[in-house]
Amino acid sequence: MSDWIEVLQQVEMLEDLDLDHSLVTSMQEKWENNSLLPAQAPLRFHTPGFKSFQSSEIKSCDVEAWPAVSITGSRCKLQCDHCKAKILEPMLPAETPQALWQLVNMLVEKGGKGMLLTGGSNHRNEVEYGKYYSTIRRIKDSFPFFQIAMHTALVDEDAATSMEQAGIDVAMMDVIGAQETITQVYHLKRTVDDFEKTLALLVNTKMKVVPHIVIGLHYGRLLGERRALEMLQRYTPDAVVLVVVMPQYANMKRPFTTPESSDVGRFFMHARESLPDIPVMLGCARPAGLPKMEIDSYAVMAGLDGIAHPAEGVVEFAARLGRIVQVSPSCCSVSIGDTLGDALGDEESKNFLQLNLEEILSHEQRRRSVFKNVKIGIA
């Protein structure tokens, strides 16, 4: 197989990336020794509509297909240092059960496939879903195809059971492995054990469970991520989503640095090796620009199973490495196992955008040809 750095340099959008050559070499050696996923393993790119996305390689789905919905609007009592509730602001608000019911009916009418359901937390890192459970059950009974992925936050046994009985398809939670991060970044009087107990309660239900690990959550430093992985190894979640902290949301009084892309890449490789039988995916949240291009390239080489909203050139790079490239319009947390078929319908899911290198290169050649032929007028 060709040297992966040389393969990367064949992709116009990625040819100038300054990646860690020793890390790339290690990833390639592990891949060829089958320590990571084989090159034949599919790599699914996700384009949910709840975040703005534009790429010359793949098209984002409509916002109504997979929106993010907040039961608290933009309000959150925790005001964590890495977010300050900014992540909630662009979401669709549904601040009463009736508003949620009306919103879902509108989404279904417009062809919606599902939603991410979340909300701001109270001071114990709990999202107060109590009054919504009967409405969620009504939604699932009326529209059984409509997939609901819920950000659970921390739960007790009653809450986990209520979510299961309401018909939630996928339960998501952040797993934090450092007490300092819980105390300083989240401002919580909770413990690492509380996060592990929530994980244990969720995996004991019939819901699919997809925990998230936020890389660099401690002000841009990697601190508790490996302990979080150890917790996941003690249980059997249906998949794991890795995201990378985004410094732009932080308050300048307690700034975050952007994690080094190579450190993120090493963690990708460690996660892939630690969870060999569990899908590991790169979620929507990560820094933009050059760091995103580097992070996404490392995700491909580390053998991750999915990438949401990929950087320009990454689809071509994956195809050049021999990965089977697929594109899904859903949230990566939902598109696991048979759930994609449930969400899209068997025929639609079978035919949905499976790409190959020839198609990608042909598209890029046409795009570049058009670009070169554009005449730029100067006033």
C-alpha positions, 0 to 999 in steps of 0.5 A: 500500500502507498505511503498514507502521507503521499496518498493525502498529498494527492487530495487537493484540499488536504495536500498542504496539511502538516500531519504528524508523520510518526503518528500517520506511520503508526496508524498505517502499520496498525491498519495493515496489521489489522489492529484497526479496522480493515480498509474494506470496512465502510465509513459513513459520513453523516449530514444531519440538518441540525448544524450548518454544513456545506461541502463540494463532495456531499450534500447536507440534508434539509434542516427538517430531516434531522433537527435538534430540539431543545425543551428549554430553548436557549436556557441552561442553569449550569453555564458550563465553561466550554459552552455557556448554553451557546450550543442551544441557541440555534436549536428549535425550541419546544418549551411545552409538551404541546409545542413539541407535539406540534413541532414533530407533526410539522417535521413529519409533514415535511418528511422529517426522519427524526430529531435530537431532543435535548435541553438545558440542565438544572444545577445537578446536570439533569434535563427535566423531561418529566412532563414530556414523557407522555407526549414522547410516547404519543409521538412514537405511537403515532409516528413509529418511524420517527427516530428520537435520540435524547441527550439524557444528562445524568439520570436516576433509575426512575428517569432511565425507565421513563425514557425507555417506556416513552419509546426513546430510540437512542440515549446519549450522555457525556462521559467525564473521567476527571473530577477536576473537569466536573468541578471546574468546567461543569460547576457540578457537585457530582462525581465521576461515579455519578456519570458511570452510574448513569451509564450503567442504568442506561445500558440496562434498558432496551434503548440503544445507548451512545455515550459521548466523550468530549476530547479536550474538555478540561480547557483544551487539555486531555485529562479524563478521556482515557478514564472515560474510555475505561468506563465504556469498556466495563459496559457495552454501549451500542456505539461511542461518539467522540467530539472535540471541544470548540474554544469559540464558545468559552468565556474569555475569562476562562479560555480554552485552547484548541487541542493539538490535532495530533493528540486528538488523533492519538486518542482516536487510535487508542479509542479504536483499539480499546473498543474493537467491537463497538462502532466509534464515530466522530460527531459534529462538534469540533473546531473549524478550519485547519484543525478540522481538516487535520482531525478528520484526516486522523479519524479516517486513518484511525479507522473510525466508523463514521464522521459527521459533516466531514471537512473538504477533501476527506471523502476523497481521502477515505476513498483513496485509502480503499474505504467503502464510502457511504453517506447518511442524512441522519445523526451519527448516534442514530445511524447504528446497526439496523436503525438507519434502515428503520429510519429511512426505510429499507429501500431508501437506506439501501440506495442512499449515496454509496460512493466510490473513488471514480465517482468522487474524482469525476466530480472533483475534476468537473468542479475544478474545471468549472472553477478554472474557466470562471472569468473574474472581472476586475472593476 
